[in-house]
């Protein structure tokens, strides 16, 4: 992202942050409920 684009889209930065956090939360939920990850944790 260039400097000009970054400055022009600065007002929507909080929205991008909220979207990023939501995507991170969804990814964490998938990892927590993934049977493969659960089986691997039992083997340790």
mmCIF file of the N, C-alpha and C atoms, coordinates in Angstrom:
data_MODEL
# 
_entry.id   MODEL 
# 
loop_
_atom_site.group_PDB 
_atom_site.id 
_atom_site.type_symbol 
_atom_site.label_atom_id 
_atom_site.label_alt_id 
_atom_site.label_comp_id 
_atom_site.label_asym_id 
_atom_site.label_entity_id 
_atom_site.label_seq_id 
_atom_site.pdbx_PDB_ins_code 
_atom_site.Cartn_x 
_atom_site.Cartn_y 
_atom_site.Cartn_z 
_atom_site.occupancy 
_atom_site.B_iso_or_equiv 
_atom_site.pdbx_formal_charge 
_atom_site.auth_seq_id 
_atom_site.auth_comp_id 
_atom_site.auth_asym_id 
_atom_site.auth_atom_id 
_atom_site.pdbx_PDB_model_num 
ATOM 1   N N  . UNK A 1 1  ? 0.865   -1.166  0.000  1.00 0.00 ? 1  UNK A N  1 
ATOM 2   C CA . UNK A 1 1  ? 0.000   0.000   0.000  1.00 0.00 ? 1  UNK A CA 1 
ATOM 3   C C  . UNK A 1 1  ? 0.912   1.229   0.000  1.00 0.00 ? 1  UNK A C  1 
ATOM 4   N N  . UNK A 1 2  ? 0.622   2.103   -0.915 1.00 0.00 ? 2  UNK A N  1 
ATOM 5   C CA . UNK A 1 2  ? 1.428   3.316   -1.015 1.00 0.00 ? 2  UNK A CA 1 
ATOM 6   C C  . UNK A 1 2  ? 1.070   4.342   0.032  1.00 0.00 ? 2  UNK A C  1 
ATOM 7   N N  . UNK A 1 3  ? 1.880   5.352   0.118  1.00 0.00 ? 3  UNK A N  1 
ATOM 8   C CA . UNK A 1 3  ? 1.673   6.405   1.109  1.00 0.00 ? 3  UNK A CA 1 
ATOM 9   C C  . UNK A 1 3  ? 0.365   7.147   0.868  1.00 0.00 ? 3  UNK A C  1 
ATOM 10  N N  . UNK A 1 4  ? 0.098   7.511   -0.382 1.00 0.00 ? 4  UNK A N  1 
ATOM 11  C CA . UNK A 1 4  ? -1.125  8.251   -0.711 1.00 0.00 ? 4  UNK A CA 1 
ATOM 12  C C  . UNK A 1 4  ? -2.356  7.390   -0.429 1.00 0.00 ? 4  UNK A C  1 
ATOM 13  N N  . UNK A 1 5  ? -2.318  6.131   -0.834 1.00 0.00 ? 5  UNK A N  1 
ATOM 14  C CA . UNK A 1 5  ? -3.450  5.232   -0.579 1.00 0.00 ? 5  UNK A CA 1 
ATOM 15  C C  . UNK A 1 5  ? -3.667  5.065   0.922  1.00 0.00 ? 5  UNK A C  1 
ATOM 16  N N  . UNK A 1 6  ? -2.588  4.933   1.660  1.00 0.00 ? 6  UNK A N  1 
ATOM 17  C CA . UNK A 1 6  ? -2.698  4.803   3.111  1.00 0.00 ? 6  UNK A CA 1 
ATOM 18  C C  . UNK A 1 6  ? -3.322  6.022   3.761  1.00 0.00 ? 6  UNK A C  1 
ATOM 19  N N  . UNK A 1 7  ? -2.933  7.194   3.291  1.00 0.00 ? 7  UNK A N  1 
ATOM 20  C CA . UNK A 1 7  ? -3.502  8.421   3.856  1.00 0.00 ? 7  UNK A CA 1 
ATOM 21  C C  . UNK A 1 7  ? -4.963  8.602   3.473  1.00 0.00 ? 7  UNK A C  1 
ATOM 22  N N  . UNK A 1 8  ? -5.301  8.253   2.241  1.00 0.00 ? 8  UNK A N  1 
ATOM 23  C CA . UNK A 1 8  ? -6.692  8.414   1.802  1.00 0.00 ? 8  UNK A CA 1 
ATOM 24  C C  . UNK A 1 8  ? -7.634  7.418   2.471  1.00 0.00 ? 8  UNK A C  1 
ATOM 25  N N  . UNK A 1 9  ? -7.134  6.247   2.796  1.00 0.00 ? 9  UNK A N  1 
ATOM 26  C CA . UNK A 1 9  ? -7.990  5.239   3.427  1.00 0.00 ? 9  UNK A CA 1 
ATOM 27  C C  . UNK A 1 9  ? -7.860  5.232   4.945  1.00 0.00 ? 9  UNK A C  1 
ATOM 28  N N  . UNK A 1 10 ? -7.168  6.206   5.507  1.00 0.00 ? 10 UNK A N  1 
ATOM 29  C CA . UNK A 1 10 ? -6.994  6.277   6.955  1.00 0.00 ? 10 UNK A CA 1 
ATOM 30  C C  . UNK A 1 10 ? -8.318  6.336   7.727  1.00 0.00 ? 10 UNK A C  1 
ATOM 31  N N  . UNK A 1 11 ? -9.336  7.045   7.232  1.00 0.00 ? 11 UNK A N  1 
ATOM 32  C CA . UNK A 1 11 ? -10.600 7.068   7.988  1.00 0.00 ? 11 UNK A CA 1 
ATOM 33  C C  . UNK A 1 11 ? -11.273 5.704   8.127  1.00 0.00 ? 11 UNK A C  1 
ATOM 34  N N  . UNK A 1 12 ? -10.989 4.766   7.241  1.00 0.00 ? 12 UNK A N  1 
ATOM 35  C CA . UNK A 1 12 ? -11.612 3.440   7.347  1.00 0.00 ? 12 UNK A CA 1 
ATOM 36  C C  . UNK A 1 12 ? -10.701 2.437   8.053  1.00 0.00 ? 12 UNK A C  1 
ATOM 37  N N  . UNK A 1 13 ? -9.590  2.890   8.622  1.00 0.00 ? 13 UNK A N  1 
ATOM 38  C CA . UNK A 1 13 ? -8.659  1.999   9.314  1.00 0.00 ? 13 UNK A CA 1 
ATOM 39  C C  . UNK A 1 13 ? -9.322  1.247   10.474 1.00 0.00 ? 13 UNK A C  1 
ATOM 40  N N  . UNK A 1 14 ? -10.165 1.893   11.283 1.00 0.00 ? 14 UNK A N  1 
ATOM 41  C CA . UNK A 1 14 ? -10.825 1.135   12.356 1.00 0.00 ? 14 UNK A CA 1 
ATOM 42  C C  . UNK A 1 14 ? -11.712 0.002   11.822 1.00 0.00 ? 14 UNK A C  1 
ATOM 43  N N  . UNK A 1 15 ? -12.340 0.241   10.685 1.00 0.00 ? 15 UNK A N  1 
ATOM 44  C CA . UNK A 1 15 ? -13.188 -0.803  10.092 1.00 0.00 ? 15 UNK A CA 1 
ATOM 45  C C  . UNK A 1 15 ? -12.320 -1.975  9.649  1.00 0.00 ? 15 UNK A C  1 
ATOM 46  N N  . UNK A 1 16 ? -11.185 -1.675  9.039  1.00 0.00 ? 16 UNK A N  1 
ATOM 47  C CA . UNK A 1 16 ? -10.274 -2.750  8.626  1.00 0.00 ? 16 UNK A CA 1 
ATOM 48  C C  . UNK A 1 16 ? -9.769  -3.514  9.842  1.00 0.00 ? 16 UNK A C  1 
ATOM 49  N N  . UNK A 1 17 ? -9.536  -2.831  10.938 1.00 0.00 ? 17 UNK A N  1 
ATOM 50  C CA . UNK A 1 17 ? -9.092  -3.495  12.161 1.00 0.00 ? 17 UNK A CA 1 
ATOM 51  C C  . UNK A 1 17 ? -10.146 -4.427  12.721 1.00 0.00 ? 17 UNK A C  1 
ATOM 52  N N  . UNK A 1 18 ? -11.392 -3.994  12.689 1.00 0.00 ? 18 UNK A N  1 
ATOM 53  C CA . UNK A 1 18 ? -12.486 -4.834  13.185 1.00 0.00 ? 18 UNK A CA 1 
ATOM 54  C C  . UNK A 1 18 ? -12.654 -6.058  12.287 1.00 0.00 ? 18 UNK A C  1 
ATOM 55  N N  . UNK A 1 19 ? -12.540 -5.872  10.983 1.00 0.00 ? 19 UNK A N  1 
ATOM 56  C CA . UNK A 1 19 ? -12.653 -6.999  10.054 1.00 0.00 ? 19 UNK A CA 1 
ATOM 57  C C  . UNK A 1 19 ? -11.510 -7.976  10.290 1.00 0.00 ? 19 UNK A C  1 
ATOM 58  N N  . UNK A 1 20 ? -10.295 -7.456  10.503 1.00 0.00 ? 20 UNK A N  1 
ATOM 59  C CA . UNK A 1 20 ? -9.148  -8.321  10.752 1.00 0.00 ? 20 UNK A CA 1 
ATOM 60  C C  . UNK A 1 20 ? -9.347  -9.136  12.035 1.00 0.00 ? 20 UNK A C  1 
ATOM 61  N N  . UNK A 1 21 ? -9.857  -8.483  13.080 1.00 0.00 ? 21 UNK A N  1 
ATOM 62  C CA . UNK A 1 21 ? -10.100 -9.189  14.337 1.00 0.00 ? 21 UNK A CA 1 
ATOM 63  C C  . UNK A 1 21 ? -11.173 -10.258 14.193 1.00 0.00 ? 21 UNK A C  1 
ATOM 64  N N  . UNK A 1 22 ? -12.213 -9.975  13.405 1.00 0.00 ? 22 UNK A N  1 
ATOM 65  C CA . UNK A 1 22 ? -13.265 -10.959 13.180 1.00 0.00 ? 22 UNK A CA 1 
ATOM 66  C C  . UNK A 1 22 ? -12.724 -12.171 12.433 1.00 0.00 ? 22 UNK A C  1 
ATOM 67  N N  . UNK A 1 23 ? -11.896 -11.928 11.417 1.00 0.00 ? 23 UNK A N  1 
ATOM 68  C CA . UNK A 1 23 ? -11.303 -13.041 10.675 1.00 0.00 ? 23 UNK A CA 1 
ATOM 69  C C  . UNK A 1 23 ? -10.376 -13.862 11.569 1.00 0.00 ? 23 UNK A C  1 
ATOM 70  N N  . UNK A 1 24 ? -9.642  -13.193 12.429 1.00 0.00 ? 24 UNK A N  1 
ATOM 71  C CA . UNK A 1 24 ? -8.754  -13.885 13.358 1.00 0.00 ? 24 UNK A CA 1 
ATOM 72  C C  . UNK A 1 24 ? -9.553  -14.740 14.337 1.00 0.00 ? 24 UNK A C  1 
ATOM 73  N N  . UNK A 1 25 ? -10.673 -14.226 14.796 1.00 0.00 ? 25 UNK A N  1 
ATOM 74  C CA . UNK A 1 25 ? -11.529 -14.957 15.724 1.00 0.00 ? 25 UNK A CA 1 
ATOM 75  C C  . UNK A 1 25 ? -12.119 -16.199 15.066 1.00 0.00 ? 25 UNK A C  1 
ATOM 76  N N  . UNK A 1 26 ? -12.545 -16.065 13.814 1.00 0.00 ? 26 UNK A N  1 
ATOM 77  C CA . UNK A 1 26 ? -13.099 -17.212 13.090 1.00 0.00 ? 26 UNK A CA 1 
ATOM 78  C C  . UNK A 1 26 ? -12.027 -18.279 12.905 1.00 0.00 ? 26 UNK A C  1 
ATOM 79  N N  . UNK A 1 27 ? -10.816 -17.860 12.550 1.00 0.00 ? 27 UNK A N  1 
ATOM 80  C CA . UNK A 1 27 ? -9.726  -18.820 12.369 1.00 0.00 ? 27 UNK A CA 1 
ATOM 81  C C  . UNK A 1 27 ? -9.406  -19.539 13.683 1.00 0.00 ? 27 UNK A C  1 
ATOM 82  N N  . UNK A 1 28 ? -9.430  -18.816 14.781 1.00 0.00 ? 28 UNK A N  1 
ATOM 83  C CA . UNK A 1 28 ? -9.162  -19.432 16.085 1.00 0.00 ? 28 UNK A CA 1 
ATOM 84  C C  . UNK A 1 28 ? -10.254 -20.422 16.442 1.00 0.00 ? 28 UNK A C  1 
ATOM 85  N N  . UNK A 1 29 ? -11.499 -20.096 16.163 1.00 0.00 ? 29 UNK A N  1 
ATOM 86  C CA . UNK A 1 29 ? -12.606 -21.015 16.439 1.00 0.00 ? 29 UNK A CA 1 
ATOM 87  C C  . UNK A 1 29 ? -12.462 -22.304 15.634 1.00 0.00 ? 29 UNK A C  1 
ATOM 88  N N  . UNK A 1 30 ? -12.077 -22.181 14.369 1.00 0.00 ? 30 UNK A N  1 
ATOM 89  C CA . UNK A 1 30 ? -11.887 -23.367 13.543 1.00 0.00 ? 30 UNK A CA 1 
ATOM 90  C C  . UNK A 1 30 ? -10.760 -24.230 14.091 1.00 0.00 ? 30 UNK A C  1 
ATOM 91  N N  . UNK A 1 31 ? -9.690  -23.603 14.557 1.00 0.00 ? 31 UNK A N  1 
ATOM 92  C CA . UNK A 1 31 ? -8.574  -24.362 15.077 1.00 0.00 ? 31 UNK A CA 1 
ATOM 93  C C  . UNK A 1 31 ? -8.947  -25.048 16.384 1.00 0.00 ? 31 UNK A C  1 
ATOM 94  N N  . UNK A 1 32 ? -9.727  -24.388 17.212 1.00 0.00 ? 32 UNK A N  1 
ATOM 95  C CA . UNK A 1 32 ? -10.112 -24.975 18.496 1.00 0.00 ? 32 UNK A CA 1 
ATOM 96  C C  . UNK A 1 32 ? -11.006 -26.189 18.297 1.00 0.00 ? 32 UNK A C  1 
ATOM 97  N N  . UNK A 1 33 ? -11.885 -26.133 17.303 1.00 0.00 ? 33 UNK A N  1 
ATOM 98  C CA . UNK A 1 33 ? -12.842 -27.218 17.100 1.00 0.00 ? 33 UNK A CA 1 
ATOM 99  C C  . UNK A 1 33 ? -12.414 -28.208 16.026 1.00 0.00 ? 33 UNK A C  1 
ATOM 100 N N  . UNK A 1 34 ? -11.177 -28.113 15.540 1.00 0.00 ? 34 UNK A N  1 
ATOM 101 C CA . UNK A 1 34 ? -10.687 -29.020 14.507 1.00 0.00 ? 34 UNK A CA 1 
ATOM 102 C C  . UNK A 1 34 ? -10.339 -30.363 15.146 1.00 0.00 ? 34 UNK A C  1 
ATOM 103 N N  . UNK A 1 35 ? -10.947 -31.454 14.683 1.00 0.00 ? 35 UNK A N  1 
ATOM 104 C CA . UNK A 1 35 ? -10.669 -32.760 15.284 1.00 0.00 ? 35 UNK A CA 1 
ATOM 105 C C  . UNK A 1 35 ? -9.197  -33.165 15.166 1.00 0.00 ? 35 UNK A C  1 
ATOM 106 N N  . UNK A 1 36 ? -8.542  -32.790 14.093 1.00 0.00 ? 36 UNK A N  1 
ATOM 107 C CA . UNK A 1 36 ? -7.133  -33.134 13.938 1.00 0.00 ? 36 UNK A CA 1 
ATOM 108 C C  . UNK A 1 36 ? -6.266  -32.494 14.990 1.00 0.00 ? 36 UNK A C  1 
ATOM 109 N N  . UNK A 1 37 ? -6.550  -31.268 15.317 1.00 0.00 ? 37 UNK A N  1 
ATOM 110 C CA . UNK A 1 37 ? -5.786  -30.559 16.362 1.00 0.00 ? 37 UNK A CA 1 
ATOM 111 C C  . UNK A 1 37 ? -6.079  -31.177 17.717 1.00 0.00 ? 37 UNK A C  1 
ATOM 112 N N  . UNK A 1 38 ? -7.326  -31.551 17.942 1.00 0.00 ? 38 UNK A N  1 
ATOM 113 C CA . UNK A 1 38 ? -7.677  -32.178 19.228 1.00 0.00 ? 38 UNK A CA 1 
ATOM 114 C C  . UNK A 1 38 ? -6.975  -33.522 19.387 1.00 0.00 ? 38 UNK A C  1 
ATOM 115 N N  . UNK A 1 39 ? -6.943  -34.327 18.316 1.00 0.00 ? 39 UNK A N  1 
ATOM 116 C CA . UNK A 1 39 ? -6.249  -35.620 18.398 1.00 0.00 ? 39 UNK A CA 1 
ATOM 117 C C  . UNK A 1 39 ? -4.757  -35.423 18.631 1.00 0.00 ? 39 UNK A C  1 
ATOM 118 N N  . UNK A 1 40 ? -4.161  -34.453 17.970 1.00 0.00 ? 40 UNK A N  1 
ATOM 119 C CA . UNK A 1 40 ? -2.732  -34.213 18.140 1.00 0.00 ? 40 UNK A CA 1 
ATOM 120 C C  . UNK A 1 40 ? -2.411  -33.781 19.573 1.00 0.00 ? 40 UNK A C  1 
ATOM 121 N N  . UNK A 1 41 ? -3.314  -33.023 20.194 1.00 0.00 ? 41 UNK A N  1 
ATOM 122 C CA . UNK A 1 41 ? -3.047  -32.579 21.561 1.00 0.00 ? 41 UNK A CA 1 
ATOM 123 C C  . UNK A 1 41 ? -3.134  -33.740 22.544 1.00 0.00 ? 41 UNK A C  1 
ATOM 124 N N  . UNK A 1 42 ? -3.943  -34.756 22.235 1.00 0.00 ? 42 UNK A N  1 
ATOM 125 C CA . UNK A 1 42 ? -4.044  -35.923 23.117 1.00 0.00 ? 42 UNK A CA 1 
ATOM 126 C C  . UNK A 1 42 ? -2.800  -36.799 23.002 1.00 0.00 ? 42 UNK A C  1 
ATOM 127 N N  . UNK A 1 43 ? -2.118  -36.723 21.861 1.00 0.00 ? 43 UNK A N  1 
ATOM 128 C CA . UNK A 1 43 ? -0.943  -37.568 21.664 1.00 0.00 ? 43 UNK A CA 1 
ATOM 129 C C  . UNK A 1 43 ? 0.296   -36.998 22.335 1.00 0.00 ? 43 UNK A C  1 
ATOM 130 N N  . UNK A 1 44 ? 0.287   -35.732 22.662 1.00 0.00 ? 44 UNK A N  1 
ATOM 131 C CA . UNK A 1 44 ? 1.475   -35.117 23.283 1.00 0.00 ? 44 UNK A CA 1 
ATOM 132 C C  . UNK A 1 44 ? 1.643   -35.545 24.708 1.00 0.00 ? 44 UNK A C  1 
# 
